[in-house]
Amino acid sequence: MAAQATFKSIKSLVPLLDRVLVQRFKPETKTASGIFLPTSATNTPLPEATVIAVGPGAPNKDGQIVPTTVKPGDRVLLPGWGGNSIKVGEEEFYLFKDAEILAKIQE
């Protein structure tokens, strides 16, 4: 993973080209029956995230802008690797390329 950047406000960060800013879902710290899980069991990042912001898209071979395939508010499935970590206060966000996102979750 790349070096971590820190910002004061998430609104100060605007993704460029085909980058997508996401926030991973936090793992549950307690089971449905009320048992608290140890931090070692909740350290693995979940593959699901919410899209916070997207860039306008990247140019194709002909120079035309191809828009990103997701929009803010979408739930997406992420790979277990990659992304650039960004810290805003105590919250952690990630920047991925649009092509790295595995799927959009529709319910």
C-alpha positions, -999 to 999 in steps of 0.1 A, spaced: 0 0 0 12 35 -8 21 61 18 -9 74 38 -20 110 32 -39 130 59 -65 157 53 -87 179 75 -119 176 55 -131 150 30 -146 178 9 -111 191 2 -104 159 -18 -116 157 -54 -106 125 -73 -90 131 -108 -95 111 -140 -110 77 -133 -102 76 -96 -129 66 -71 -129 76 -34 -144 49 -12 -149 42 25 -148 6 35 -175 -9 57 -163 -14 92 -163 -50 105 -187 -58 132 -172 -58 167 -201 -77 183 -221 -107 171 -259 -108 169 -260 -127 202 -239 -99 219 -205 -115 220 -177 -90 215 -151 -100 189 -114 -95 195 -95 -69 174 -75 -97 158 -108 -111 143 -118 -77 130 -85 -65 115 -91 -78 80 -107 -51 59 -141 -59 44 -143 -61 6 -174 -39 6 -173 -1 5 -194 30 -2 -184 54 -30 -179 89 -16 -167 108 -47 -156 100 -83 -135 117 -109 -149 128 -143 -134 99 -162 -103 91 -182 -97 98 -219 -97 68 -243 -74 63 -273 -95 87 -293 -93 114 -266 -129 111 -256 -137 111 -218 -150 77 -206 -170 84 -174 -166 63 -143 -190 34 -139 -200 42 -103 -214 73 -87 -214 86 -51 -236 65 -28 -231 32 -47 -220 1 -27 -191 -16 -44 -170 -48 -40 -133 -41 -38 -102 -63 -43 -84 -74 -12 -53 -55 -23 -46 -20 -37 -60 14 -32 -42 44 -16 -51 51 20 -63 86 30 -70 96 66 -95 123 74 -96 128 112 -101 93 125 -119 81 94 -100 61 67 -108 63 30 -92 47 -1 -86 59 -37 -90 32 -64 -90 33 -101 -125 27 -116 -111 -4 -134 -100 -19 -100 -135 -20 -86 -148 -56 -89 -186 -50 -89 -214 -27 -80 -238 -41 -54 -274 -37 -62 -302 -45 -37 
